[in-house]
């Protein structure tokens, strides 16, 4: 079975939660594009699809009551 751990042993869910939590002090909505880029940078071998990561981001944002800018700017 393949692992979803990052190179340093972090789970995608931990990275998502950490990223969203780190945005608590920002007044702007959480950018899905920037969040995905940051997560893919930290976990370059993550096998989760973007839609799965987006659902995780949405759940974490709801937990912390952070608004989301859901516009996707990628092609």
N, CA, C and O atoms as a Tripos MOL2 file, in Angstrom:
@<TRIPOS>MOLECULE
protein
  300   299    75     0     0
PROTEIN
NO_CHARGES

@<TRIPOS>ATOM
      1 N           0.8330   -1.1830    0.0000 N.3       1 UNK1
      2 CA          0.0000    0.0000    0.0000 C.3       1 UNK1
      3 C           0.8810    1.2510    0.0000 C.2       1 UNK1
      4 O           1.8330    1.3480    0.7740 O.2       1 UNK1
      5 N           0.5600    2.1960   -0.8640 N.am      2 UNK2
      6 CA          1.3290    3.4370   -0.9190 C.3       2 UNK2
      7 C           0.9330    4.3610    0.2200 C.2       2 UNK2
      8 O          -0.2140    4.3710    0.6690 O.2       2 UNK2
      9 N           1.8810    5.1140    0.6630 N.am      3 UNK3
     10 CA          1.6210    6.0650    1.7350 C.3       3 UNK3
     11 C           1.3240    7.4410    1.1450 C.2       3 UNK3
     12 O           1.8180    7.7840    0.0710 O.2       3 UNK3
     13 N           0.5350    8.2040    1.8380 N.am      4 UNK4
     14 CA          0.2340    9.5670    1.4240 C.3       4 UNK4
     15 C           1.0600   10.5720    2.2160 C.2       4 UNK4
     16 O           0.8120   11.7760    2.1590 O.2       4 UNK4
     17 N           2.0340   10.0720    2.9470 N.am      5 UNK5
     18 CA          2.8750   10.9500    3.7470 C.3       5 UNK5
     19 C           3.8020   11.7730    2.8650 C.2       5 UNK5
     20 O           4.2380   11.3270    1.8030 O.2       5 UNK5
     21 N           4.0910   12.9790    3.3270 N.am      6 UNK6
     22 CA          5.0800   13.7890    2.6470 C.3       6 UNK6
     23 C           6.4700   13.2940    2.9660 C.2       6 UNK6
     24 O           6.6410   12.3260    3.7060 O.2       6 UNK6
     25 N           7.4510   13.9530    2.4130 N.am      7 UNK7
     26 CA          8.8370   13.5310    2.6130 C.3       7 UNK7
     27 C           9.2380   13.5510    4.0750 C.2       7 UNK7
     28 O          10.0840   12.7640    4.4990 O.2       7 UNK7
     29 N           8.6380   14.4450    4.8490 N.am      8 UNK8
     30 CA          9.0030   14.5330    6.2550 C.3       8 UNK8
     31 C           7.9870   13.8340    7.1570 C.2       8 UNK8
     32 O           7.9970   14.0360    8.3710 O.2       8 UNK8
     33 N           7.1170   13.0190    6.5770 N.am      9 UNK9
     34 CA          6.1830   12.2370    7.3670 C.3       9 UNK9
     35 C           4.8550   12.9080    7.6580 C.2       9 UNK9
     36 O           4.0650   12.3870    8.4450 O.2       9 UNK9
     37 N           4.5910   14.0480    7.0450 N.am     10 UNK10
     38 CA          3.3230   14.7380    7.2970 C.3      10 UNK10
     39 C           2.2020   14.1950    6.4290 C.2      10 UNK10
     40 O           2.4090   13.8620    5.2620 O.2      10 UNK10
     41 N           1.0320   14.1100    7.0000 N.am     11 UNK11
     42 CA         -0.1540   13.7130    6.2620 C.3      11 UNK11
     43 C          -0.7500   14.9190    5.5460 C.2      11 UNK11
     44 O          -0.6440   16.0410    6.0410 O.2      11 UNK11
     45 N          -1.3760   14.7060    4.3870 N.am     12 UNK12
     46 CA         -2.0260   15.8250    3.6970 C.3      12 UNK12
     47 C          -3.0280   16.5590    4.5880 C.2      12 UNK12
     48 O          -3.1080   17.7870    4.5450 O.2      12 UNK12
     49 N          -3.7860   15.8260    5.3850 N.am     13 UNK13
     50 CA         -4.7700   16.4760    6.2580 C.3      13 UNK13
     51 C          -4.0970   17.4070    7.2590 C.2      13 UNK13
     52 O          -4.6290   18.4700    7.5760 O.2      13 UNK13
     53 N          -2.9280   17.0090    7.7570 N.am     14 UNK14
     54 CA         -2.1880   17.8680    8.6850 C.3      14 UNK14
     55 C          -1.6910   19.1270    7.9890 C.2      14 UNK14
     56 O          -1.7520   20.2220    8.5490 O.2      14 UNK14
     57 N          -1.2020   18.9670    6.7710 N.am     15 UNK15
     58 CA         -0.6970   20.1130    6.0150 C.3      15 UNK15
     59 C          -1.8460   21.0640    5.6710 C.2      15 UNK15
     60 O          -1.6970   22.2810    5.7800 O.2      15 UNK15
     61 N          -2.9810   20.5170    5.2600 N.am     16 UNK16
     62 CA         -4.1550   21.3440    4.9540 C.3      16 UNK16
     63 C          -4.5930   22.1200    6.1890 C.2      16 UNK16
     64 O          -4.8030   23.3310    6.1210 O.2      16 UNK16
     65 N          -4.7310   21.4370    7.3040 N.am     17 UNK17
     66 CA         -5.1570   22.1120    8.5300 C.3      17 UNK17
     67 C          -4.1620   23.1790    8.9590 C.2      17 UNK17
     68 O          -4.5570   24.2680    9.3760 O.2      17 UNK17
     69 N          -2.8890   22.8740    8.8600 N.am     18 UNK18
     70 CA         -1.8730   23.8600    9.2270 C.3      18 UNK18
     71 C          -1.9580   25.0850    8.3150 C.2      18 UNK18
     72 O          -1.8990   26.2210    8.7860 O.2      18 UNK18
     73 N          -2.0960   24.8500    7.0120 N.am     19 UNK19
     74 CA         -2.1750   25.9650    6.0630 C.3      19 UNK19
     75 C          -3.3780   26.8510    6.3750 C.2      19 UNK19
     76 O          -3.2500   28.0730    6.4570 O.2      19 UNK19
     77 N          -4.5360   26.2400    6.5470 N.am     20 UNK20
     78 CA         -5.7480   27.0230    6.8060 C.3      20 UNK20
     79 C          -5.6220   27.7580    8.1410 C.2      20 UNK20
     80 O          -5.9750   28.9330    8.2370 O.2      20 UNK20
     81 N          -5.1290   27.0800    9.1550 N.am     21 UNK21
     82 CA         -4.9570   27.7210   10.4720 C.3      21 UNK21
     83 C          -4.0090   28.9100   10.3800 C.2      21 UNK21
     84 O          -4.1980   29.9090   11.0740 O.2      21 UNK21
     85 N          -2.9960   28.8090    9.5320 N.am     22 UNK22
     86 CA         -2.0270   29.9010    9.3940 C.3      22 UNK22
     87 C          -2.6430   31.1300    8.7420 C.2      22 UNK22
     88 O          -2.0500   32.2080    8.7830 O.2      22 UNK22
     89 N          -3.8110   30.9900    8.1450 N.am     23 UNK23
     90 CA         -4.4890   32.1020    7.4720 C.3      23 UNK23
     91 C          -5.4980   32.8070    8.3720 C.2      23 UNK23
     92 O          -6.2010   33.7080    7.9140 O.2      23 UNK23
     93 N          -5.5840   32.4180    9.6360 N.am     24 UNK24
     94 CA         -6.5660   33.0140   10.5430 C.3      24 UNK24
     95 C          -6.4030   34.5250   10.6930 C.2      24 UNK24
     96 O          -7.3900   35.2420   10.8580 O.2      24 UNK24
     97 N          -5.1800   35.0070   10.6370 N.am     25 UNK25
     98 CA         -4.9430   36.4330   10.8640 C.3      25 UNK25
     99 C          -5.1200   37.2800    9.6070 C.2      25 UNK25
    100 O          -5.0400   38.5060    9.6760 O.2      25 UNK25
    101 N          -5.3590   36.6470    8.4640 N.am     26 UNK26
    102 CA         -5.5410   37.3810    7.2150 C.3      26 UNK26
    103 C          -6.9980   37.7980    7.0870 C.2      26 UNK26
    104 O          -7.9040   37.0400    7.4350 O.2      26 UNK26
    105 N          -7.2160   39.0120    6.5820 N.am     27 UNK27
    106 CA         -8.5880   39.4920    6.4150 C.3      27 UNK27
    107 C          -9.1830   39.0610    5.0760 C.2      27 UNK27
    108 O         -10.3980   39.1270    4.8930 O.2      27 UNK27
    109 N          -8.3510   38.6270    4.1510 N.am     28 UNK28
    110 CA         -8.8240   38.2200    2.8370 C.3      28 UNK28
    111 C          -9.2770   36.7560    2.8680 C.2      28 UNK28
    112 O          -8.7780   35.9640    3.6680 O.2      28 UNK28
    113 N         -10.2290   36.4020    1.9900 N.am     29 UNK29
    114 CA        -10.6420   34.9960    1.9100 C.3      29 UNK29
    115 C          -9.4750   34.0960    1.5120 C.2      29 UNK29
    116 O          -8.5300   34.5350    0.8570 O.2      29 UNK29
    117 N          -9.5580   32.8550    1.9120 N.am     30 UNK30
    118 CA         -8.5460   31.8730    1.5740 C.3      30 UNK30
    119 C          -8.6170   31.5780    0.0840 C.2      30 UNK30
    120 O          -9.6860   31.2570   -0.4350 O.2      30 UNK30
    121 N          -7.5030   31.6830   -0.5990 N.am     31 UNK31
    122 CA         -7.4310   31.3990   -2.0240 C.3      31 UNK31
    123 C          -7.1840   29.9070   -2.2410 C.2      31 UNK31
    124 O          -6.1760   29.3650   -1.7880 O.2      31 UNK31
    125 N          -8.1020   29.2580   -2.9310 N.am     32 UNK32
    126 CA         -7.9480   27.8350   -3.2330 C.3      32 UNK32
    127 C          -6.7110   27.6110   -4.0930 C.2      32 UNK32
    128 O          -5.9520   26.6700   -3.8580 O.2      32 UNK32
    129 N          -6.5030   28.4750   -5.0910 N.am     33 UNK33
    130 CA         -5.3250   28.3440   -5.9600 C.3      33 UNK33
    131 C          -4.0360   28.3820   -5.1550 C.2      33 UNK33
    132 O          -3.1720   27.5180   -5.3060 O.2      33 UNK33
    133 N          -3.9130   29.3790   -4.3060 N.am     34 UNK34
    134 CA         -2.6780   29.5120   -3.5100 C.3      34 UNK34
    135 C          -2.5210   28.3730   -2.5300 C.2      34 UNK34
    136 O          -1.4110   27.8950   -2.2960 O.2      34 UNK34
    137 N          -3.6340   27.9360   -1.9540 N.am     35 UNK35
    138 CA         -3.5780   26.8200   -1.0030 C.3      35 UNK35
    139 C          -3.1060   25.5480   -1.6980 C.2      35 UNK35
    140 O          -2.2470   24.8360   -1.1780 O.2      35 UNK35
    141 N          -3.6610   25.2650   -2.8650 N.am     36 UNK36
    142 CA         -3.2320   24.0660   -3.6050 C.3      36 UNK36
    143 C          -1.7570   24.1480   -3.9830 C.2      36 UNK36
    144 O          -1.0320   23.1590   -3.8730 O.2      36 UNK36
    145 N          -1.3160   25.3050   -4.4210 N.am     37 UNK37
    146 CA          0.0890   25.4740   -4.7800 C.3      37 UNK37
    147 C           0.9840   25.2310   -3.5650 C.2      37 UNK37
    148 O           1.9990   24.5420   -3.6660 O.2      37 UNK37
    149 N           0.6100   25.7920   -2.4280 N.am     38 UNK38
    150 CA          1.4080   25.6150   -1.2100 C.3      38 UNK38
    151 C           1.4450   24.1480   -0.7850 C.2      38 UNK38
    152 O           2.4990   23.6260   -0.4220 O.2      38 UNK38
    153 N           0.2940   23.4930   -0.8320 N.am     39 UNK39
    154 CA          0.2310   22.0910   -0.4130 C.3      39 UNK39
    155 C           1.0300   21.2100   -1.3700 C.2      39 UNK39
    156 O           1.7520   20.3150   -0.9310 O.2      39 UNK39
    157 N           0.9090   21.4530   -2.6530 N.am     40 UNK40
    158 CA          1.6670   20.6640   -3.6400 C.3      40 UNK40
    159 C           3.1700   20.9430   -3.5390 C.2      40 UNK40
    160 O           3.9820   20.0840   -3.8830 O.2      40 UNK40
    161 N           3.5400   22.1240   -3.0750 N.am     41 UNK41
    162 CA          4.9570   22.4400   -2.8760 C.3      41 UNK41
    163 C           5.5200   21.6620   -1.6990 C.2      41 UNK41
    164 O           6.6290   21.1320   -1.7670 O.2      41 UNK41
    165 N           4.7510   21.5950   -0.6200 N.am     42 UNK42
    166 CA          5.1950   20.8880    0.5830 C.3      42 UNK42
    167 C           5.1020   19.3730    0.3970 C.2      42 UNK42
    168 O           5.9390   18.6240    0.9010 O.2      42 UNK42
    169 N           4.0820   18.9330   -0.3290 N.am     43 UNK43
    170 CA          3.8680   17.5020   -0.5580 C.3      43 UNK43
    171 C           3.8750   17.2190   -2.0620 C.2      43 UNK43
    172 O           2.8250   16.9250   -2.6350 O.2      43 UNK43
    173 N           5.0290   17.3010   -2.7010 N.am     44 UNK44
    174 CA          5.0840   17.1570   -4.1590 C.3      44 UNK44
    175 C           4.6320   15.7910   -4.6670 C.2      44 UNK44
    176 O           4.2330   15.6770   -5.8260 O.2      44 UNK44
    177 N           4.6810   14.7750   -3.8520 N.am     45 UNK45
    178 CA          4.3020   13.4310   -4.2870 C.3      45 UNK45
    179 C           2.9210   13.0130   -3.7790 C.2      45 UNK45
    180 O           2.5680   11.8350   -3.8280 O.2      45 UNK45
    181 N           2.1550   13.9690   -3.2990 N.am     46 UNK46
    182 CA          0.8230   13.6740   -2.7750 C.3      46 UNK46
    183 C          -0.0620   13.1490   -3.9060 C.2      46 UNK46
    184 O          -0.1760   13.7760   -4.9590 O.2      46 UNK46
    185 N          -0.6770   12.0090   -3.6780 N.am     47 UNK47
    186 CA         -1.4870   11.3610   -4.7040 C.3      47 UNK47
    187 C          -2.9510   11.7860   -4.6670 C.2      47 UNK47
    188 O          -3.7400   11.3450   -5.5030 O.2      47 UNK47
    189 N          -3.3210   12.6220   -3.7270 N.am     48 UNK48
    190 CA         -4.7120   13.0780   -3.6680 C.3      48 UNK48
    191 C          -4.9850   14.0340   -4.8200 C.2      48 UNK48
    192 O          -4.1300   14.8370   -5.1920 O.2      48 UNK48
    193 N          -6.1670   13.9410   -5.3700 N.am     49 UNK49
    194 CA         -6.5600   14.8190   -6.4730 C.3      49 UNK49
    195 C          -6.8470   16.2290   -5.9500 C.2      49 UNK49
    196 O          -7.0810   16.4280   -4.7590 O.2      49 UNK49
    197 N          -6.8240   17.1900   -6.8580 N.am     50 UNK50
    198 CA         -7.1770   18.5570   -6.4740 C.3      50 UNK50
    199 C          -8.5790   18.6270   -5.8800 C.2      50 UNK50
    200 O          -8.7630   19.2860   -4.8560 O.2      50 UNK50
    201 N          -9.5900   17.9670   -6.4890 N.am     51 UNK51
    202 CA        -10.9250   18.0290   -5.8780 C.3      51 UNK51
    203 C         -10.9570   17.5040   -4.4350 C.2      51 UNK51
    204 O         -11.6680   18.0510   -3.5920 O.2      51 UNK51
    205 N         -10.1930   16.4530   -4.1560 N.am     52 UNK52
    206 CA        -10.1370   15.9280   -2.7880 C.3      52 UNK52
    207 C          -9.4720   16.9400   -1.8600 C.2      52 UNK52
    208 O          -9.9590   17.1820   -0.7560 O.2      52 UNK52
    209 N          -8.3700   17.5280   -2.2960 N.am     53 UNK53
    210 CA         -7.7070   18.5360   -1.4710 C.3      53 UNK53
    211 C          -8.6040   19.7540   -1.2630 C.2      53 UNK53
    212 O          -8.6080   20.3450   -0.1840 O.2      53 UNK53
    213 N          -9.3580   20.1260   -2.2850 N.am     54 UNK54
    214 CA        -10.2710   21.2660   -2.1620 C.3      54 UNK54
    215 C         -11.3440   20.9640   -1.1180 C.2      54 UNK54
    216 O         -11.6780   21.8270   -0.3070 O.2      54 UNK54
    217 N         -11.8850   19.7480   -1.1330 N.am     55 UNK55
    218 CA        -12.8800   19.3790   -0.1060 C.3      55 UNK55
    219 C         -12.2670   19.4540    1.2940 C.2      55 UNK55
    220 O         -12.9190   19.8920    2.2410 O.2      55 UNK55
    221 N         -11.0120   19.0240    1.4140 N.am     56 UNK56
    222 CA        -10.3330   19.1030    2.7060 C.3      56 UNK56
    223 C         -10.1310   20.5610    3.1220 C.2      56 UNK56
    224 O         -10.3100   20.9080    4.2890 O.2      56 UNK56
    225 N          -9.7550   21.4160    2.1560 N.am     57 UNK57
    226 CA         -9.5830   22.8460    2.4420 C.3      57 UNK57
    227 C         -10.9020   23.4790    2.8710 C.2      57 UNK57
    228 O         -10.9430   24.2700    3.8140 O.2      57 UNK57
    229 N         -11.9730   23.1280    2.1760 N.am     58 UNK58
    230 CA        -13.2880   23.6790    2.5210 C.3      58 UNK58
    231 C         -13.7100   23.2640    3.9290 C.2      58 UNK58
    232 O         -14.2550   24.0710    4.6820 O.2      58 UNK58
    233 N         -13.4590   22.0160    4.2770 N.am     59 UNK59
    234 CA        -13.8110   21.5310    5.6140 C.3      59 UNK59
    235 C         -12.9900   22.2480    6.6890 C.2      59 UNK59
    236 O         -13.5250   22.6420    7.7250 O.2      59 UNK59
    237 N         -11.7030   22.4130    6.4400 N.am     60 UNK60
    238 CA        -10.8460   23.1060    7.4130 C.3      60 UNK60
    239 C         -11.2340   24.5750    7.5270 C.2      60 UNK60
    240 O         -11.2410   25.1320    8.6240 O.2      60 UNK60
    241 N         -11.5550   25.2060    6.4000 N.am     61 UNK61
    242 CA        -11.9670   26.6090    6.4230 C.3      61 UNK61
    243 C         -13.2660   26.7730    7.2070 C.2      61 UNK61
    244 O         -13.4210   27.7340    7.9600 O.2      61 UNK61
    245 N         -14.1920   25.8430    7.0320 N.am     62 UNK62
    246 CA        -15.4460   25.8930    7.7840 C.3      62 UNK62
    247 C         -15.1790   25.7390    9.2820 C.2      62 UNK62
    248 O         -15.7940   26.4160   10.1060 O.2      62 UNK62
    249 N         -14.2590   24.8450    9.6180 N.am     63 UNK63
    250 CA        -13.9010   24.6150   11.0260 C.3      63 UNK63
    251 C         -13.3840   25.9000   11.6720 C.2      63 UNK63
    252 O         -13.7240   26.2090   12.8140 O.2      63 UNK63
    253 N         -12.5650   26.6410   10.9380 N.am     64 UNK64
    254 CA        -11.9850   27.8770   11.4710 C.3      64 UNK64
    255 C         -12.7870   29.1230   11.0930 C.2      64 UNK64
    256 O         -12.3940   30.2460   11.4120 O.2      64 UNK64
    257 N         -13.9140   28.9120   10.4090 N.am     65 UNK65
    258 CA        -14.7970   30.0150    9.9830 C.3      65 UNK65
    259 C         -14.0670   31.0270    9.1020 C.2      65 UNK65
    260 O         -14.1730   32.2370    9.3000 O.2      65 UNK65
    261 N         -13.3390   30.5120    8.1410 N.am     66 UNK66
    262 CA        -12.6110   31.3490    7.1960 C.3      66 UNK66
    263 C         -13.3460   31.3220    5.8640 C.2      66 UNK66
    264 O         -13.7330   30.2600    5.3750 O.2      66 UNK66
    265 N         -13.5310   32.4930    5.2880 N.am     67 UNK67
    266 CA        -14.1710   32.5660    3.9750 C.3      67 UNK67
    267 C         -13.2130   32.0690    2.9070 C.2      67 UNK67
    268 O         -11.9940   32.1620    3.0470 O.2      67 UNK67
    269 N         -13.7920   31.5370    1.8330 N.am     68 UNK68
    270 CA        -13.0010   30.9720    0.7420 C.3      68 UNK68
    271 C         -13.2420   31.7490   -0.5370 C.2      68 UNK68
    272 O         -14.3760   32.0760   -0.8860 O.2      68 UNK68
    273 N         -12.1430   32.0390   -1.2300 N.am     69 UNK69
    274 CA        -12.2220   32.5550   -2.5890 C.3      69 UNK69
    275 C         -12.0780   31.3330   -3.4790 C.2      69 UNK69
    276 O         -10.9650   30.8610   -3.7110 O.2      69 UNK69
    277 N         -13.1790   30.8240   -3.9740 N.am     70 UNK70
    278 CA        -13.1790   29.5770   -4.7060 C.3      70 UNK70
    279 C         -12.8970   29.7000   -6.1800 C.2      70 UNK70
    280 O         -12.9200   28.7030   -6.9010 O.2      70 UNK70
    281 N         -12.6300   30.9140   -6.6440 N.am     71 UNK71
    282 CA        -12.3500   31.0700   -8.0790 C.3      71 UNK71
    283 C         -11.0490   30.3620   -8.4300 C.2      71 UNK71
    284 O         -10.0260   30.5460   -7.7720 O.2      71 UNK71
    285 N         -11.1080   29.5630   -9.4600 N.am     72 UNK72
    286 CA         -9.9240   28.8510   -9.9180 C.3      72 UNK72
    287 C          -9.3420   29.6210  -11.0910 C.2      72 UNK72
    288 O         -10.0640   29.9640  -12.0270 O.2      72 UNK72
    289 N          -8.0680   29.8910  -11.0510 N.am     73 UNK73
    290 CA         -7.4120   30.6860  -12.0840 C.3      73 UNK73
    291 C          -6.5040   29.8540  -12.9600 C.2      73 UNK73
    292 O          -5.8690   30.3770  -13.8760 O.2      73 UNK73
    293 N          -6.4360   28.5610  -12.6890 N.am     74 UNK74
    294 CA         -5.5640   27.6960  -13.4750 C.3      74 UNK74
    295 C          -6.3010   27.1990  -14.7120 C.2      74 UNK74
    296 O          -7.5310   27.1760  -14.7580 O.2      74 UNK74
    297 N          -5.5230   26.8060  -15.7050 N.am     75 UNK75
    298 CA         -6.1070   26.2150  -16.9180 C.3      75 UNK75
    299 C          -6.2720   24.7360  -16.7470 C.2      75 UNK75
    300 O          -6.7470   24.0590  -17.6580 O.2      75 UNK75
@<TRIPOS>BOND
     1     1     2 1
     2     2     3 1
     3     3     4 2
     4     3     5 am
     5     5     6 1
     6     6     7 1
     7     7     8 2
     8     7     9 am
     9     9    10 1
    10    10    11 1
    11    11    12 2
    12    11    13 am
    13    13    14 1
    14    14    15 1
    15    15    16 2
    16    15    17 am
    17    17    18 1
    18    18    19 1
    19    19    20 2
    20    19    21 am
    21    21    22 1
    22    22    23 1
    23    23    24 2
    24    23    25 am
    25    25    26 1
    26    26    27 1
    27    27    28 2
    28    27    29 am
    29    29    30 1
    30    30    31 1
    31    31    32 2
    32    31    33 am
    33    33    34 1
    34    34    35 1
    35    35    36 2
    36    35    37 am
    37    37    38 1
    38    38    39 1
    39    39    40 2
    40    39    41 am
    41    41    42 1
    42    42    43 1
    43    43    44 2
    44    43    45 am
    45    45    46 1
    46    46    47 1
    47    47    48 2
    48    47    49 am
    49    49    50 1
    50    50    51 1
    51    51    52 2
    52    51    53 am
    53    53    54 1
    54    54    55 1
    55    55    56 2
    56    55    57 am
    57    57    58 1
    58    58    59 1
    59    59    60 2
    60    59    61 am
    61    61    62 1
    62    62    63 1
    63    63    64 2
    64    63    65 am
    65    65    66 1
    66    66    67 1
    67    67    68 2
    68    67    69 am
    69    69    70 1
    70    70    71 1
    71    71    72 2
    72    71    73 am
    73    73    74 1
    74    74    75 1
    75    75    76 2
    76    75    77 am
    77    77    78 1
    78    78    79 1
    79    79    80 2
    80    79    81 am
    81    81    82 1
    82    82    83 1
    83    83    84 2
    84    83    85 am
    85    85    86 1
    86    86    87 1
    87    87    88 2
    88    87    89 am
    89    89    90 1
    90    90    91 1
    91    91    92 2
    92    91    93 am
    93    93    94 1
    94    94    95 1
    95    95    96 2
    96    95    97 am
    97    97    98 1
    98    98    99 1
    99    99   100 2
   100    99   101 am
   101   101   102 1
   102   102   103 1
   103   103   104 2
   104   103   105 am
   105   105   106 1
   106   106   107 1
   107   107   108 2
   108   107   109 am
   109   109   110 1
   110   110   111 1
   111   111   112 2
   112   111   113 am
   113   113   114 1
   114   114   115 1
   115   115   116 2
   116   115   117 am
   117   117   118 1
   118   118   119 1
   119   119   120 2
   120   119   121 am
   121   121   122 1
   122   122   123 1
   123   123   124 2
   124   123   125 am
   125   125   126 1
   126   126   127 1
   127   127   128 2
   128   127   129 am
   129   129   130 1
   130   130   131 1
   131   131   132 2
   132   131   133 am
   133   133   134 1
   134   134   135 1
   135   135   136 2
   136   135   137 am
   137   137   138 1
   138   138   139 1
   139   139   140 2
   140   139   141 am
   141   141   142 1
   142   142   143 1
   143   143   144 2
   144   143   145 am
   145   145   146 1
   146   146   147 1
   147   147   148 2
   148   147   149 am
   149   149   150 1
   150   150   151 1
   151   151   152 2
   152   151   153 am
   153   153   154 1
   154   154   155 1
   155   155   156 2
   156   155   157 am
   157   157   158 1
   158   158   159 1
   159   159   160 2
   160   159   161 am
   161   161   162 1
   162   162   163 1
   163   163   164 2
   164   163   165 am
   165   165   166 1
   166   166   167 1
   167   167   168 2
   168   167   169 am
   169   169   170 1
   170   170   171 1
   171   171   172 2
   172   171   173 am
   173   173   174 1
   174   174   175 1
   175   175   176 2
   176   175   177 am
   177   177   178 1
   178   178   179 1
   179   179   180 2
   180   179   181 am
   181   181   182 1
   182   182   183 1
   183   183   184 2
   184   183   185 am
   185   185   186 1
   186   186   187 1
   187   187   188 2
   188   187   189 am
   189   189   190 1
   190   190   191 1
   191   191   192 2
   192   191   193 am
   193   193   194 1
   194   194   195 1
   195   195   196 2
   196   195   197 am
   197   197   198 1
   198   198   199 1
   199   199   200 2
   200   199   201 am
   201   201   202 1
   202   202   203 1
   203   203   204 2
   204   203   205 am
   205   205   206 1
   206   206   207 1
   207   207   208 2
   208   207   209 am
   209   209   210 1
   210   210   211 1
   211   211   212 2
   212   211   213 am
   213   213   214 1
   214   214   215 1
   215   215   216 2
   216   215   217 am
   217   217   218 1
   218   218   219 1
   219   219   220 2
   220   219   221 am
   221   221   222 1
   222   222   223 1
   223   223   224 2
   224   223   225 am
   225   225   226 1
   226   226   227 1
   227   227   228 2
   228   227   229 am
   229   229   230 1
   230   230   231 1
   231   231   232 2
   232   231   233 am
   233   233   234 1
   234   234   235 1
   235   235   236 2
   236   235   237 am
   237   237   238 1
   238   238   239 1
   239   239   240 2
   240   239   241 am
   241   241   242 1
   242   242   243 1
   243   243   244 2
   244   243   245 am
   245   245   246 1
   246   246   247 1
   247   247   248 2
   248   247   249 am
   249   249   250 1
   250   250   251 1
   251   251   252 2
   252   251   253 am
   253   253   254 1
   254   254   255 1
   255   255   256 2
   256   255   257 am
   257   257   258 1
   258   258   259 1
   259   259   260 2
   260   259   261 am
   261   261   262 1
   262   262   263 1
   263   263   264 2
   264   263   265 am
   265   265   266 1
   266   266   267 1
   267   267   268 2
   268   267   269 am
   269   269   270 1
   270   270   271 1
   271   271   272 2
   272   271   273 am
   273   273   274 1
   274   274   275 1
   275   275   276 2
   276   275   277 am
   277   277   278 1
   278   278   279 1
   279   279   280 2
   280   279   281 am
   281   281   282 1
   282   282   283 1
   283   283   284 2
   284   283   285 am
   285   285   286 1
   286   286   287 1
   287   287   288 2
   288   287   289 am
   289   289   290 1
   290   290   291 1
   291   291   292 2
   292   291   293 am
   293   293   294 1
   294   294   295 1
   295   295   296 2
   296   295   297 am
   297   297   298 1
   298   298   299 1
   299   299   300 2
@<TRIPOS>SUBSTRUCTURE
     1 UNK1         2 RESIDUE 1 A UNK
     2 UNK2         6 RESIDUE 1 A UNK
     3 UNK3        10 RESIDUE 1 A UNK
     4 UNK4        14 RESIDUE 1 A UNK
     5 UNK5        18 RESIDUE 1 A UNK
     6 UNK6        22 RESIDUE 1 A UNK
     7 UNK7        26 RESIDUE 1 A UNK
     8 UNK8        30 RESIDUE 1 A UNK
     9 UNK9        34 RESIDUE 1 A UNK
    10 UNK10       38 RESIDUE 1 A UNK
    11 UNK11       42 RESIDUE 1 A UNK
    12 UNK12       46 RESIDUE 1 A UNK
    13 UNK13       50 RESIDUE 1 A UNK
    14 UNK14       54 RESIDUE 1 A UNK
    15 UNK15       58 RESIDUE 1 A UNK
    16 UNK16       62 RESIDUE 1 A UNK
    17 UNK17       66 RESIDUE 1 A UNK
    18 UNK18       70 RESIDUE 1 A UNK
    19 UNK19       74 RESIDUE 1 A UNK
    20 UNK20       78 RESIDUE 1 A UNK
    21 UNK21       82 RESIDUE 1 A UNK
    22 UNK22       86 RESIDUE 1 A UNK
    23 UNK23       90 RESIDUE 1 A UNK
    24 UNK24       94 RESIDUE 1 A UNK
    25 UNK25       98 RESIDUE 1 A UNK
    26 UNK26      102 RESIDUE 1 A UNK
    27 UNK27      106 RESIDUE 1 A UNK
    28 UNK28      110 RESIDUE 1 A UNK
    29 UNK29      114 RESIDUE 1 A UNK
    30 UNK30      118 RESIDUE 1 A UNK
    31 UNK31      122 RESIDUE 1 A UNK
    32 UNK32      126 RESIDUE 1 A UNK
    33 UNK33      130 RESIDUE 1 A UNK
    34 UNK34      134 RESIDUE 1 A UNK
    35 UNK35      138 RESIDUE 1 A UNK
    36 UNK36      142 RESIDUE 1 A UNK
    37 UNK37      146 RESIDUE 1 A UNK
    38 UNK38      150 RESIDUE 1 A UNK
    39 UNK39      154 RESIDUE 1 A UNK
    40 UNK40      158 RESIDUE 1 A UNK
    41 UNK41      162 RESIDUE 1 A UNK
    42 UNK42      166 RESIDUE 1 A UNK
    43 UNK43      170 RESIDUE 1 A UNK
    44 UNK44      174 RESIDUE 1 A UNK
    45 UNK45      178 RESIDUE 1 A UNK
    46 UNK46      182 RESIDUE 1 A UNK
    47 UNK47      186 RESIDUE 1 A UNK
    48 UNK48      190 RESIDUE 1 A UNK
    49 UNK49      194 RESIDUE 1 A UNK
    50 UNK50      198 RESIDUE 1 A UNK
    51 UNK51      202 RESIDUE 1 A UNK
    52 UNK52      206 RESIDUE 1 A UNK
    53 UNK53      210 RESIDUE 1 A UNK
    54 UNK54      214 RESIDUE 1 A UNK
    55 UNK55      218 RESIDUE 1 A UNK
    56 UNK56      222 RESIDUE 1 A UNK
    57 UNK57      226 RESIDUE 1 A UNK
    58 UNK58      230 RESIDUE 1 A UNK
    59 UNK59      234 RESIDUE 1 A UNK
    60 UNK60      238 RESIDUE 1 A UNK
    61 UNK61      242 RESIDUE 1 A UNK
    62 UNK62      246 RESIDUE 1 A UNK
    63 UNK63      250 RESIDUE 1 A UNK
    64 UNK64      254 RESIDUE 1 A UNK
    65 UNK65      258 RESIDUE 1 A UNK
    66 UNK66      262 RESIDUE 1 A UNK
    67 UNK67      266 RESIDUE 1 A UNK
    68 UNK68      270 RESIDUE 1 A UNK
    69 UNK69      274 RESIDUE 1 A UNK
    70 UNK70      278 RESIDUE 1 A UNK
    71 UNK71      282 RESIDUE 1 A UNK
    72 UNK72      286 RESIDUE 1 A UNK
    73 UNK73      290 RESIDUE 1 A UNK
    74 UNK74      294 RESIDUE 1 A UNK
    75 UNK75      298 RESIDUE 1 A UNK
